[in-house]
């Protein structure tokens, strides 16, 4: 079971999304999932550009998925894993601030811990996202089992853009 981490920061000219109704002239809240990979970085920049063109608020969600097998590996330093997570979170926060200034869009950064699919789905519902943007998976096994992107598309609650 994943437990949400209440780690929320807002940047930009109007840090709160505007109260638009869903289904009106384009997305008003664009949610993007990032995890530090190349495809998620491209998804983040795509979502920022889309939010700027549409006049939308941008919600950036970083989900840290703890590797269950890491605790079983002898010699694995849990502190090092946590430090790596913290460094990546700080780097993503800096990118959000920079993007908010560069693009002039309101950006909300959410840091969650748990299953990426469940946390992205929960964040999309909480923020009333009109569009979800994620990067495609680069792992070969996901073609058989299904990636986070595939699971979000199958949910069918929001339009989902999968950036290669």
DSSP file (Angstrom, degrees, kcal/mol; ACC not computed):
  #  RESIDUE AA STRUCTURE BP1 BP2  ACC     N-H-->O    O-->H-N    N-H-->O    O-->H-N    TCO  KAPPA ALPHA  PHI   PSI    X-CA   Y-CA   Z-CA
    1    1 A X              0   0    0      0, 0.0     2,-0.3     0, 0.0   113,-0.0   0.000 360.0 360.0 360.0 133.1    0.0    0.0    0.0
    2    2 A X        -     0   0    0    113,-0.1     2,-0.5   112,-0.0   112,-0.2  -0.681 360.0-152.0 -92.2 143.8    1.4    3.4   -0.9
    3    3 A X        -     0   0    0    110,-0.4   110,-0.5    -2,-0.3     2,-0.1  -0.967  21.1-123.4-115.8 124.0    1.3    6.3    1.4
    4    4 A X        -     0   0    0     -2,-0.5     2,-0.6   108,-0.1   108,-0.1  -0.381  17.2-138.5 -66.2 139.7    1.2    9.8   -0.1
    5    5 A X        -     0   0    0    106,-0.2     2,-2.2     2,-0.1   106,-0.3  -0.878  14.4-132.7 -96.2 125.0    3.9   12.1    1.0
    6    6 A X        +     0   0    0     -2,-0.6     2,-0.5   104,-0.1   106,-0.1  -0.505  57.4 136.9 -80.9  78.0    2.5   15.6    1.6
    7    7 A X  E     +A  111   0A   0     -2,-2.2   104,-2.2   104,-0.6     2,-0.4  -0.874  21.1 156.2-127.6  95.4    5.2   17.3   -0.3
    8    8 A X  E     +A  110   0A   0     -2,-0.5     2,-0.4   102,-0.2   102,-0.2  -0.980  13.6 175.7-129.3 130.7    3.7   20.0   -2.5
    9    9 A X  E     -A  109   0A   0    100,-2.3   100,-4.0    -2,-0.4     2,-0.4  -0.992  12.5-155.8-133.2 144.2    5.3   23.2   -3.9
   10   10 A X  E     +A  108   0A   0     -2,-0.4     2,-0.3    98,-0.3    98,-0.2  -0.957  15.0 173.7-124.0 139.3    3.8   25.7   -6.2
   11   11 A X  E     +A  107   0A   0     96,-3.4    96,-2.4    -2,-0.4     3,-0.2  -0.852  30.2  52.6-133.9 166.1    5.7   28.1   -8.6
   12   12 A X  S    S-     0   0    0     -2,-0.3     3,-0.4    94,-0.2    94,-0.2  -0.297  93.0 -48.7 102.0 180.0    4.9   30.6  -11.3
   13   13 A X  S    S+     0   0    0     87,-0.3     2,-0.5     1,-0.3    -1,-0.2   0.874 133.3  20.2 -62.7 -42.2    2.8   33.7  -11.8
   14   14 A X  S    S-     0   0    0     -3,-0.2    -1,-0.3     1,-0.1    -3,-0.1  -0.857  72.3-169.8-129.4  94.7   -0.5   32.1  -10.5
   15   15 A X        +     0   0    0     -2,-0.5     2,-0.5    -3,-0.4    -4,-0.2   0.628  67.9  70.8 -68.1 -13.1    0.5   29.2   -8.3
   16   16 A X  S    S-     0   0    0     -6,-0.1    90,-0.1    -3,-0.1     3,-0.1  -0.882  90.6-113.9-104.1 134.1   -3.1   28.0   -8.0
   17   17 A X        -     0   0    0     -2,-0.5     2,-0.1     1,-0.1    12,-0.1  -0.346  38.8-107.4 -60.3 144.7   -4.9   26.4  -11.0
   18   18 A X        -     0   0    0     10,-0.3     2,-2.1     1,-0.1    39,-0.1  -0.466  30.3-108.9 -75.4 146.4   -7.8   28.5  -12.1
   19   19 A X        +     0   0    0     -2,-0.1     2,-0.2    -3,-0.1    -1,-0.1  -0.442  59.0 154.2 -80.1  72.7  -11.3   27.2  -11.4
   20   20 A X        -     0   0    0     -2,-2.1     2,-0.3     1,-0.1     8,-0.1  -0.598  45.8-108.9 -92.8 158.8  -12.4   26.2  -14.9
   21   21 A X    >   -     0   0    0     -2,-0.2     3,-1.0     1,-0.1     2,-0.1  -0.616  37.2-105.6 -83.4 147.8  -14.9   23.5  -15.6
   22   22 A X  T 3  S+     0   0    0     -2,-0.3    -1,-0.1     1,-0.2     3,-0.1  -0.428 101.0  31.3 -68.9 146.8  -13.7   20.3  -17.1
   23   23 A X  T 3  S+     0   0    0      1,-0.2    -1,-0.2     3,-0.1     4,-0.1   0.571  89.3 120.4  85.2   9.2  -14.5   19.8  -20.8
   24   24 A X  S <  S-     0   0    0     -3,-1.0     2,-2.6     2,-0.3    -1,-0.2  -0.156  82.2 -31.3 -91.7-165.2  -14.3   23.4  -21.9
   25   25 A X  S    S-     0   0    0     -3,-0.1    -1,-0.1    -2,-0.1     2,-0.1  -0.134 114.7 -44.9 -52.4  66.3  -11.9   24.9  -24.4
   26   26 A X  S    S-     0   0    0     -2,-2.6    -2,-0.3   104,-0.0     2,-0.1  -0.184  95.2 -34.8  94.7 171.1   -8.9   22.6  -23.9
   27   27 A X        -     0   0    0      1,-0.2     3,-0.2    -4,-0.1    -5,-0.1  -0.409  41.3-175.2 -69.6 136.6   -7.2   21.3  -20.8
   28   28 A X  S    S+     0   0    0      1,-0.3    29,-3.0    28,-0.1     2,-0.4   0.666  79.8  37.6-100.1 -24.7   -7.1   23.6  -17.8
   29   29 A X  E     -b   57   0A   0     27,-0.2   101,-2.7    99,-0.2   102,-1.2  -0.970  69.1-170.2-130.3 117.1   -4.9   21.3  -15.7
   30   30 A X  E     -bc  58 131A   0     27,-2.8    29,-3.0    -2,-0.4     2,-0.4  -0.930   7.9-161.8-106.5 123.0   -2.2   19.2  -17.4
   31   31 A X  E     -bc  59 132A   0    100,-2.8   102,-2.9    -2,-0.5     2,-0.4  -0.891   6.9-172.7-106.4 133.7   -0.6   16.6  -15.1
   32   32 A X  E     -bc  60 133A   0     27,-2.9    29,-3.0    -2,-0.4     2,-0.5  -0.990  15.4-143.0-128.9 134.8    2.7   15.1  -16.0
   33   33 A X  E     -b   61   0A   0    100,-2.1   102,-0.4    -2,-0.4     2,-0.3  -0.825  23.1-177.9 -95.1 129.9    4.5   12.2  -14.3
   34   34 A X  E     +b   62   0A   0     27,-2.7    29,-0.9    -2,-0.5     7,-0.0  -0.939  22.1 165.5-127.4 150.1    8.3   12.4  -14.1
   35   35 A X        -     0   0    0     -2,-0.3     3,-0.1     2,-0.2    -1,-0.1   0.269  64.8 -92.8-144.7  10.1   10.9   10.1  -12.7
   36   36 A X  S    S+     0   0    0      1,-0.3     2,-0.1     2,-0.1    -2,-0.0   0.421  84.1 126.4  92.6  -2.5   14.2   11.3  -13.9
   37   37 A X  S  > S-     0   0    0      1,-0.1     4,-2.0    98,-0.0    -1,-0.3  -0.392  73.2-108.6 -84.3 167.2   14.4    9.2  -17.1
   38   38 A X  H  > S+     0   0    0      1,-0.2     4,-2.2     2,-0.2     5,-0.2   0.919 118.6  48.4 -59.8 -44.9   14.9   10.6  -20.6
   39   39 A X  H  > S+     0   0    0      1,-0.2     4,-2.1     2,-0.2    -1,-0.2   0.866 110.7  50.0 -69.1 -34.0   11.4    9.9  -21.7
   40   40 A X  H  > S+     0   0    0      2,-0.2     4,-2.2     1,-0.2    -1,-0.2   0.846 108.6  53.5 -73.0 -30.4    9.9   11.5  -18.6
   41   41 A X  H  X S+     0   0    0     -4,-2.0     4,-2.2     2,-0.2    -2,-0.2   0.927 110.2  46.9 -65.4 -43.7   12.0   14.6  -19.1
   42   42 A X  H  X S+     0   0    0     -4,-2.2     4,-2.4     1,-0.2    -2,-0.2   0.897 111.1  52.4 -62.8 -39.1   10.7   14.8  -22.7
   43   43 A X  H  X S+     0   0    0     -4,-2.1     4,-2.7     1,-0.2    -1,-0.2   0.892 108.0  52.2 -63.0 -39.1    7.2   14.4  -21.3
   44   44 A X  H  X S+     0   0    0     -4,-2.2     4,-2.2     2,-0.2    -2,-0.2   0.923 111.7  44.3 -63.1 -45.3    7.8   17.2  -18.8
   45   45 A X  H  X S+     0   0    0     -4,-2.2     4,-2.3     2,-0.2    -2,-0.2   0.877 113.4  51.4 -68.7 -36.6    8.9   19.6  -21.5
   46   46 A X  H  X S+     0   0    0     -4,-2.4     4,-2.4    -5,-0.2    -2,-0.2   0.942 111.7  47.0 -62.1 -46.8    6.1   18.6  -23.8
   47   47 A X  H  X S+     0   0    0     -4,-2.7     4,-2.7     1,-0.2    -2,-0.2   0.875 111.0  52.2 -64.0 -38.2    3.5   19.1  -21.0
   48   48 A X  H  X S+     0   0    0     -4,-2.2     4,-2.2     2,-0.2    -1,-0.2   0.921 111.4  46.4 -64.7 -43.6    5.1   22.5  -20.1
   49   49 A X  H  X S+     0   0    0     -4,-2.3     4,-2.4     2,-0.2    -2,-0.2   0.903 113.5  48.8 -64.4 -41.0    4.8   23.7  -23.7
   50   50 A X  H  X S+     0   0    0     -4,-2.4     4,-2.4     2,-0.2     6,-0.2   0.913 110.5  50.7 -64.5 -43.3    1.3   22.4  -24.0
   51   51 A X  H  X>S+     0   0    0     -4,-2.7     5,-2.4     1,-0.2     4,-1.1   0.895 111.0  49.5 -62.3 -39.8    0.3   24.2  -20.8
   52   52 A X  H  <5S+     0   0    0     -4,-2.2     3,-0.4     3,-0.2    -2,-0.2   0.944 113.3  45.1 -64.2 -47.2    1.8   27.4  -22.0
   53   53 A X  H  <5S+     0   0    0     -4,-2.4    -2,-0.2     1,-0.2    -1,-0.2   0.862 119.5  41.4 -65.5 -35.6    0.0   27.2  -25.4
   54   54 A X  H  <5S-     0   0    0     -4,-2.4    -1,-0.2    -5,-0.2    -2,-0.2   0.540 107.6-120.2 -89.9  -7.8   -3.3   26.3  -23.8
   55   55 A X  T  <5 +     0   0    0     -4,-1.1    -3,-0.2    -3,-0.4     2,-0.2   0.860  64.1 149.5  69.6  34.7   -3.1   28.7  -20.8
   56   56 A X      < -     0   0    0     -5,-2.4     2,-0.3    -6,-0.2    50,-0.3  -0.546  51.9-112.0 -99.8 162.2   -3.3   25.7  -18.4
   57   57 A X  E     -b   29   0A   0    -29,-3.0   -27,-2.8    -2,-0.2     2,-0.5  -0.679  32.0-138.2 -84.8 149.0   -1.9   25.0  -15.0
   58   58 A X  E     -bd  30 107A   0     48,-3.0    50,-2.6    -2,-0.3     2,-0.5  -0.944  13.7-166.7-115.1 129.0    0.8   22.3  -14.9
   59   59 A X  E     -bd  31 108A   0    -29,-3.0   -27,-2.9    -2,-0.5     2,-0.5  -0.969   7.0-162.9-114.6 118.5    1.0   19.7  -12.2
   60   60 A X  E     -bd  32 109A   0     48,-3.2    50,-3.2    -2,-0.5     2,-0.5  -0.895   6.1-166.2-103.7 124.0    4.3   17.8  -12.0
   61   61 A X  E     -bd  33 110A   0    -29,-3.0   -27,-2.7    -2,-0.5     2,-0.6  -0.949   7.4-169.3-117.7 121.3    4.2   14.5  -10.1
   62   62 A X  E     -bd  34 111A   0     48,-3.0    50,-3.1    -2,-0.5     2,-0.6  -0.945   8.5-166.9-106.6 120.1    7.3   12.7   -9.0
   63   63 A X  E     - d   0 112A   0    -29,-0.9     2,-0.7    -2,-0.6    50,-0.2  -0.934   8.2-154.4-111.6 119.1    6.6    9.2   -7.7
   64   64 A X  E     - d   0 113A   0     48,-2.9    50,-2.4    -2,-0.6     2,-0.8  -0.825   8.6-160.8 -91.0 117.3    9.4    7.4   -5.9
   65   65 A X        -     0   0    0     -2,-0.7     2,-0.2    48,-0.2    50,-0.1  -0.855  13.8-139.4-101.4 104.4    8.8    3.7   -6.2
   66   66 A X        -     0   0    0     -2,-0.8     2,-0.7     1,-0.1     3,-0.1  -0.418  18.7-122.8 -65.4 132.5   10.8    2.0   -3.5
   67   67 A X    >>  -     0   0    0      1,-0.2     3,-1.1    -2,-0.2     4,-0.5  -0.661  16.6-156.4 -78.0 116.4   12.3   -1.2   -4.8
   68   68 A X  G >4 S+     0   0    0     -2,-0.7     3,-0.6     1,-0.3     4,-0.3   0.819  91.4  55.5 -63.0 -32.0   11.1   -4.0   -2.7
   69   69 A X  G >> S+     0   0    0      1,-0.2     3,-0.9     2,-0.2     4,-0.8   0.668  88.3  78.5 -76.8 -15.2   14.1   -6.2   -3.5
   70   70 A X  G X4 S+     0   0    0     -3,-1.1     3,-0.6     1,-0.3    -1,-0.2   0.859  89.8  54.9 -62.7 -34.7   16.6   -3.6   -2.4
   71   71 A X  G << S+     0   0    0     -3,-0.6    -1,-0.3    -4,-0.5    -2,-0.2   0.751 105.8  53.5 -70.0 -22.0   16.0   -4.5    1.3
   72   72 A X  G <4 S+     0   0    0     -3,-0.9     2,-0.5    -4,-0.3    -1,-0.2   0.644  85.3  96.6 -86.8 -15.6   16.8   -8.1    0.5
   73   73 A X  S X< S-     0   0    0     -4,-0.8     3,-1.7    -3,-0.6     2,-0.1  -0.634  79.7-122.9 -80.3 122.1   20.2   -7.4   -1.1
   74   74 A X  T 3  S+     0   0    0     -2,-0.5     3,-0.1     1,-0.3    -2,-0.1  -0.390  95.1  19.2 -63.4 137.3   23.1   -7.8    1.3
   75   75 A X  T 3  S+     0   0    0      1,-0.3     2,-0.4    -2,-0.1    -1,-0.3   0.455  84.4 145.6  84.6   0.4   25.2   -4.7    1.7
   76   76 A X    <   -     0   0    0     -3,-1.7     2,-0.8    -6,-0.2    -1,-0.3  -0.593  44.3-141.1 -74.5 126.5   22.5   -2.4    0.2
   77   77 A X     >  -     0   0    0     -2,-0.4     4,-1.8     1,-0.2     3,-0.3  -0.793  12.9-167.1 -93.5 107.5   22.7    0.9    2.0
   78   78 A X  H  > S+     0   0    0     -2,-0.8     4,-2.3     1,-0.2    -1,-0.2   0.834  89.2  58.1 -62.8 -32.2   19.2    2.3    2.6
   79   79 A X  H  > S+     0   0    0      2,-0.2     4,-2.5     1,-0.2    -1,-0.2   0.892 104.4  50.1 -64.7 -39.3   20.6    5.7    3.4
   80   80 A X  H  > S+     0   0    0     -3,-0.3     4,-2.3     2,-0.2    -1,-0.2   0.892 109.7  51.0 -66.1 -39.2   22.3    5.9    0.0
   81   81 A X  H  X S+     0   0    0     -4,-1.8     4,-2.1     2,-0.2    -2,-0.2   0.922 111.8  47.7 -62.9 -43.5   19.0    5.0   -1.7
   82   82 A X  H  X S+     0   0    0     -4,-2.3     4,-2.6     2,-0.2    -2,-0.2   0.897 110.4  51.5 -65.5 -40.5   17.3    7.8    0.3
   83   83 A X  H  X S+     0   0    0     -4,-2.5     4,-2.5     2,-0.2    -1,-0.2   0.901 109.4  50.4 -63.2 -40.1   20.0   10.3   -0.5
   84   84 A X  H  X S+     0   0    0     -4,-2.3     4,-2.3     2,-0.2    -1,-0.2   0.920 110.8  49.4 -62.5 -43.7   19.7    9.5   -4.2
   85   85 A X  H  X S+     0   0    0     -4,-2.1     4,-2.4     1,-0.2    -2,-0.2   0.924 111.7  48.7 -59.8 -45.9   15.9   10.0   -4.0
   86   86 A X  H  X S+     0   0    0     -4,-2.6     4,-2.4     2,-0.2    -2,-0.2   0.889 110.8  50.3 -64.0 -39.9   16.4   13.3   -2.2
   87   87 A X  H  X S+     0   0    0     -4,-2.5     4,-2.3     2,-0.2    -1,-0.2   0.916 111.7  47.6 -64.3 -43.3   18.9   14.6   -4.7
   88   88 A X  H  X S+     0   0    0     -4,-2.3     4,-2.5     2,-0.2    -2,-0.2   0.905 111.3  51.3 -65.0 -41.1   16.6   13.7   -7.6
   89   89 A X  H  X S+     0   0    0     -4,-2.4     4,-2.3     2,-0.2    -2,-0.2   0.926 110.9  48.2 -60.5 -45.4   13.6   15.4   -5.9
   90   90 A X  H  X S+     0   0    0     -4,-2.4     4,-2.2     1,-0.2    -2,-0.2   0.898 111.4  50.4 -63.0 -40.5   15.7   18.5   -5.4
   91   91 A X  H  X S+     0   0    0     -4,-2.3     4,-2.1     1,-0.2    -1,-0.2   0.914 110.7  48.7 -64.0 -42.3   16.8   18.5   -9.0
   92   92 A X  H  X S+     0   0    0     -4,-2.5     4,-2.2     2,-0.2    -2,-0.2   0.874 109.0  53.7 -66.2 -36.9   13.2   18.1  -10.2
   93   93 A X  H  X S+     0   0    0     -4,-2.3     4,-2.4     2,-0.2    -1,-0.2   0.923 108.3  49.6 -61.3 -44.1   12.1   21.0   -8.0
   94   94 A X  H  X S+     0   0    0     -4,-2.2     4,-2.6     1,-0.2    -2,-0.2   0.915 110.1  50.7 -61.7 -42.4   14.7   23.2   -9.5
   95   95 A X  H  X S+     0   0    0     -4,-2.1     4,-2.8     1,-0.2    -1,-0.2   0.884 109.3  51.6 -62.1 -38.9   13.6   22.2  -13.0
   96   96 A X  H  X S+     0   0    0     -4,-2.2     4,-2.6     2,-0.2    -2,-0.2   0.925 110.7  47.4 -64.6 -44.5   10.0   23.0  -12.1
   97   97 A X  H  X S+     0   0    0     -4,-2.4     4,-2.1     2,-0.2    -2,-0.2   0.935 114.4  46.9 -60.7 -45.8   11.0   26.5  -10.8
   98   98 A X  H  X S+     0   0    0     -4,-2.6     4,-2.9     1,-0.2    -2,-0.2   0.918 113.4  48.3 -63.2 -44.0   13.0   27.2  -13.9
   99   99 A X  H  X S+     0   0    0     -4,-2.8     4,-3.0     2,-0.2     5,-0.4   0.883 108.8  53.6 -64.4 -38.9   10.2   25.9  -16.2
  100  100 A X  H  X>S+     0   0    0     -4,-2.6     4,-1.4     1,-0.2     5,-0.5   0.907 114.4  42.0 -62.6 -41.4    7.6   28.0  -14.4
  101  101 A X  H  <5S+     0   0    0     -4,-2.1    -2,-0.2    -5,-0.2    -1,-0.2   0.924 117.9  45.9 -69.7 -44.6    9.7   31.1  -14.9
  102  102 A X  H  <5S+     0   0    0     -4,-2.9    -2,-0.2     1,-0.2    -3,-0.2   0.909 124.2  31.0 -67.1 -43.6   10.7   30.3  -18.5
  103  103 A X  H  <5S-     0   0    0     -4,-3.0    -1,-0.2    -5,-0.2    -2,-0.2   0.649  97.3-132.3 -92.9 -16.4    7.2   29.3  -19.7
  104  104 A X  T  <5 +     0   0    0     -4,-1.4     2,-0.3    -5,-0.4    -3,-0.2   0.857  60.2 131.2  68.6  35.1    5.2   31.7  -17.4
  105  105 A X      < -     0   0    0     -5,-0.5     2,-0.4    -6,-0.3    -1,-0.2  -0.891  65.9-104.1-117.6 150.4    2.7   29.0  -16.3
  106  106 A X        -     0   0    0     -2,-0.3   -48,-3.0   -50,-0.3     2,-0.4  -0.592  42.2-166.5 -71.3 129.5    1.6   28.1  -12.8
  107  107 A X  E     -Ad  11  58A   0    -96,-2.4   -96,-3.4    -2,-0.4     2,-0.5  -0.972  13.6-166.9-123.9 130.9    3.4   24.9  -11.8
  108  108 A X  E     -Ad  10  59A   0    -50,-2.6   -48,-3.2    -2,-0.4     2,-0.5  -0.975  10.8-155.5-113.2 127.6    2.6   22.6   -8.8
  109  109 A X  E     -Ad   9  60A   0   -100,-4.0  -100,-2.3    -2,-0.5     2,-0.4  -0.914  10.6-173.1-106.4 123.2    5.2   20.0   -7.9
  110  110 A X  E     -Ad   8  61A   0    -50,-3.2   -48,-3.0    -2,-0.5     2,-0.5  -0.958   8.1-162.1-115.6 131.8    4.0   16.9   -6.0
  111  111 A X  E     +Ad   7  62A   0   -104,-2.2  -104,-0.6    -2,-0.4     2,-0.3  -0.966  19.2 172.5-113.5 121.1    6.3   14.3   -4.6
  112  112 A X  E     - d   0  63A   0    -50,-3.1   -48,-2.9    -2,-0.5     2,-0.4  -0.835  22.3-144.1-124.9 161.9    4.7   11.0   -3.8
  113  113 A X  E     + d   0  64A   0   -110,-0.5  -110,-0.4    -2,-0.3     2,-0.3  -0.996  57.9  42.7-129.0 131.5    5.9    7.6   -2.7
  114  114 A X  S    S+     0   0    0    -50,-2.4     2,-0.3    -2,-0.4    -2,-0.1  -0.973  96.5   1.7 141.5-154.0    4.5    4.3   -3.8
  115  115 A X     >  -     0   0    0     -2,-0.3     4,-2.6     1,-0.1     5,-0.3  -0.559  59.4-140.9 -72.7 126.8    3.2    2.6   -6.9
  116  116 A X  H  > S+     0   0    0     -2,-0.3     4,-2.5     1,-0.2     5,-0.3   0.899  98.8  48.3 -59.2 -45.0    3.6    5.0   -9.9
  117  117 A X  H  > S+     0   0    0      1,-0.2     4,-2.4     2,-0.2    -1,-0.2   0.948 114.2  45.1 -61.7 -49.3    0.2    4.1  -11.5
  118  118 A X  H  > S+     0   0    0      1,-0.2     4,-2.3     2,-0.2    -2,-0.2   0.897 115.7  46.5 -63.5 -41.3   -1.8    4.4   -8.3
  119  119 A X  H  X S+     0   0    0     -4,-2.6     4,-2.6     2,-0.2    -1,-0.2   0.880 112.7  48.7 -72.7 -37.5   -0.2    7.7   -7.3
  120  120 A X  H  X S+     0   0    0     -4,-2.5     4,-2.5    -5,-0.3    -2,-0.2   0.914 112.9  48.9 -65.7 -41.5   -0.5    9.3  -10.7
  121  121 A X  H  X S+     0   0    0     -4,-2.4     4,-1.9    -5,-0.3    -2,-0.2   0.927 113.0  47.1 -62.4 -45.0   -4.2    8.2  -10.8
  122  122 A X  H  X S+     0   0    0     -4,-2.3     4,-2.7     1,-0.2    -2,-0.2   0.917 112.9  48.6 -63.4 -44.1   -4.8    9.6   -7.3
  123  123 A X  H  X S+     0   0    0     -4,-2.6     4,-2.5     1,-0.2    -1,-0.2   0.887 109.2  53.3 -64.8 -38.5   -3.0   12.9   -8.2
  124  124 A X  H  <>S+     0   0    0     -4,-2.5     5,-2.4     1,-0.2     4,-0.5   0.894 112.5  44.4 -63.9 -39.2   -5.0   13.3  -11.4
  125  125 A X  H ><5S+     0   0    0     -4,-1.9     3,-0.6     3,-0.2    -2,-0.2   0.918 113.6  50.0 -69.8 -43.2   -8.2   12.9   -9.5
  126  126 A X  H 3<5S+     0   0    0     -4,-2.7    -2,-0.2     1,-0.2    -1,-0.2   0.888 117.8  38.6 -62.7 -40.4   -7.2   15.2   -6.7
  127  127 A X  T 3<5S-     0   0    0     -4,-2.5    -1,-0.2    -5,-0.2    -2,-0.2   0.460 106.8-124.7 -91.3  -1.0   -6.1   18.0   -9.1
  128  128 A X  T < 5 -     0   0    0     -3,-0.6    -3,-0.2    -4,-0.5   -99,-0.2   0.930  37.8-161.3  56.0  48.5   -9.0   17.4  -11.5
  129  129 A X      < -     0   0    0     -5,-2.4   -99,-0.2    -6,-0.2    -1,-0.1  -0.307  22.0-163.7 -62.9 140.3   -6.5   16.9  -14.3
  130  130 A X  S    S+     0   0    0   -101,-2.7    29,-0.7     1,-0.3     2,-0.3   0.600  78.3  21.8 -96.0 -16.8   -7.9   17.3  -17.8
  131  131 A X  E     -ce  30 159A   0   -102,-1.2  -100,-2.8    27,-0.1     2,-0.4  -0.988  65.0-152.8-152.9 140.0   -4.9   15.6  -19.4
  132  132 A X  E     -ce  31 160A   0     27,-2.5    29,-2.8    -2,-0.3     2,-0.4  -0.970  11.4-168.0-118.6 131.2   -2.2   13.2  -18.3
  133  133 A X  E     +ce  32 161A   0   -102,-2.9  -100,-2.1    -2,-0.4     2,-0.3  -0.976  14.2 162.8-120.6 129.3    1.2   13.2  -19.9
  134  134 A X  E     - e   0 162A   0     27,-2.4    29,-2.8    -2,-0.4     2,-0.2  -0.955  35.9-111.7-138.9 159.0    3.8   10.4  -19.3
  135  135 A X  E     - e   0 163A   0   -102,-0.4    14,-0.2    -2,-0.3    29,-0.2  -0.608  40.1-103.6 -86.2 152.6    6.9    9.2  -21.0
  136  136 A X        -     0   0    0     27,-2.7     2,-0.2    -2,-0.2   -97,-0.2  -0.415  40.7-102.3 -73.7 153.2    6.9    5.8  -22.6
  137  137 A X        -     0   0    0      1,-0.1    -1,-0.1    -2,-0.1    10,-0.1  -0.519  21.6-161.9 -77.0 141.0    8.6    2.9  -20.8
  138  138 A X        +     0   0    0     -2,-0.2     2,-0.4    -3,-0.1    -1,-0.1   0.362  59.8 106.3-100.4   3.2   12.1    1.9  -22.0
  139  139 A X    >   -     0   0    0      1,-0.1     3,-1.0     2,-0.0     4,-0.3  -0.713  64.6-145.4 -89.8 131.7   12.0   -1.4  -20.2
  140  140 A X  T >  S+     0   0    0     -2,-0.4     3,-1.6     1,-0.2     4,-0.4   0.845  94.7  62.9 -63.7 -36.0   11.5   -4.5  -22.4
  141  141 A X  T >> S+     0   0    0      1,-0.3     4,-2.3     2,-0.2     3,-1.1   0.741  88.6  70.5 -63.6 -23.4    9.4   -6.4  -19.9
  142  142 A X  H <> S+     0   0    0     -3,-1.0     4,-1.3     1,-0.3    -1,-0.3   0.709  84.1  69.0 -69.7 -18.3    6.7   -3.7  -19.9
  143  143 A X  H <4 S+     0   0    0     -3,-1.6    -1,-0.3    -4,-0.3    -2,-0.2   0.838 112.1  31.6 -66.2 -29.8    5.7   -4.8  -23.4
  144  144 A X  H <4 S+     0   0    0     -3,-1.1    -2,-0.2    -4,-0.4    -1,-0.1   0.883 130.6  31.9 -91.1 -46.6    4.4   -8.1  -21.9
  145  145 A X  H  < S-     0   0    0     -4,-2.3    -3,-0.2     1,-0.1    -2,-0.1   0.841 111.9-107.3 -84.8 -35.4    3.2   -7.0  -18.4
  146  146 A X     <  -     0   0    0     -4,-1.3    -3,-0.2    -5,-0.3     2,-0.1   0.094  25.3-118.1 110.9 133.9    2.1   -3.4  -19.2
  147  147 A X     >  -     0   0    0     -5,-0.2     4,-2.3     1,-0.1     5,-0.2  -0.392  32.3-100.0 -94.8 174.8    3.6   -0.1  -18.4
  148  148 A X  H  > S+     0   0    0      1,-0.2     4,-2.4     2,-0.2     5,-0.2   0.907 124.9  53.3 -59.0 -42.6    2.3    2.8  -16.3
  149  149 A X  H  > S+     0   0    0    -14,-0.2     4,-2.4     1,-0.2    -1,-0.2   0.925 108.6  48.5 -59.9 -45.9    1.3    4.5  -19.5
  150  150 A X  H  > S+     0   0    0      1,-0.2     4,-2.4     2,-0.2    -1,-0.2   0.913 111.6  49.6 -61.8 -43.2   -0.6    1.5  -20.8
  151  151 A X  H  X S+     0   0    0     -4,-2.3     4,-1.4     2,-0.2    -1,-0.2   0.879 110.5  50.2 -65.1 -38.3   -2.4    1.2  -17.4
  152  152 A X  H  X S+     0   0    0     -4,-2.4     4,-1.1     2,-0.2     5,-0.4   0.908 110.9  49.2 -66.1 -41.2   -3.4    4.9  -17.4
  153  153 A X  H >< S+     0   0    0     -4,-2.4     3,-0.6     1,-0.2    -2,-0.2   0.927 110.3  50.9 -63.1 -43.8   -4.7    4.7  -21.0
  154  154 A X  H 3< S+     0   0    0     -4,-2.4    -1,-0.2     1,-0.2    -2,-0.2   0.785  98.5  66.1 -66.1 -26.7   -6.8    1.6  -20.1
  155  155 A X  H 3< S-     0   0    0     -4,-1.4    -1,-0.2    -5,-0.2    -2,-0.2   0.900  86.4-161.0 -61.2 -39.9   -8.2    3.4  -17.1
  156  156 A X    <<  +     0   0    0     -4,-1.1    -3,-0.1    -3,-0.6    -2,-0.1   0.689  51.9 117.5  71.4  20.7   -9.9    5.7  -19.6
  157  157 A X  S    S+     0   0    0     -5,-0.4     2,-0.3     1,-0.2    -1,-0.1   0.707  79.3  16.2 -91.7 -20.9  -10.6    8.6  -17.1
  158  158 A X  S    S-     0   0    0     -6,-0.3     2,-0.2    -5,-0.1    -2,-0.2  -0.964  89.2 -92.5-143.2 156.6   -8.5   11.2  -18.9
  159  159 A X  E     -e  131   0A   0    -29,-0.7   -27,-2.5    -2,-0.3     2,-0.5  -0.573  46.5-155.0 -65.5 138.4   -6.9   11.7  -22.2
  160  160 A X  E     -e  132   0A   0     -2,-0.2     2,-0.5   -29,-0.2   -27,-0.2  -0.980  10.6-161.0-123.3 127.5   -3.4   10.4  -21.9
  161  161 A X  E     -e  133   0A   0    -29,-2.8   -27,-2.4    -2,-0.5     2,-0.6  -0.940   6.9-159.3-106.0 125.4   -0.4   11.5  -24.0
  162  162 A X  E     -e  134   0A   0     -2,-0.5     2,-0.5   -29,-0.2   -27,-0.2  -0.922   8.0-154.6-107.4 114.8    2.5    9.1  -24.1
  163  163 A X  E      e  135   0A   0    -29,-2.8   -27,-2.7    -2,-0.6  -120,-0.2  -0.760 360.0 360.0 -92.3 127.8    5.7   10.8  -25.2
  164  164 A X              0   0    0     -2,-0.5    -1,-0.1   -29,-0.2  -125,-0.1   0.499 360.0 360.0 -72.6 360.0    8.4    8.5  -26.7
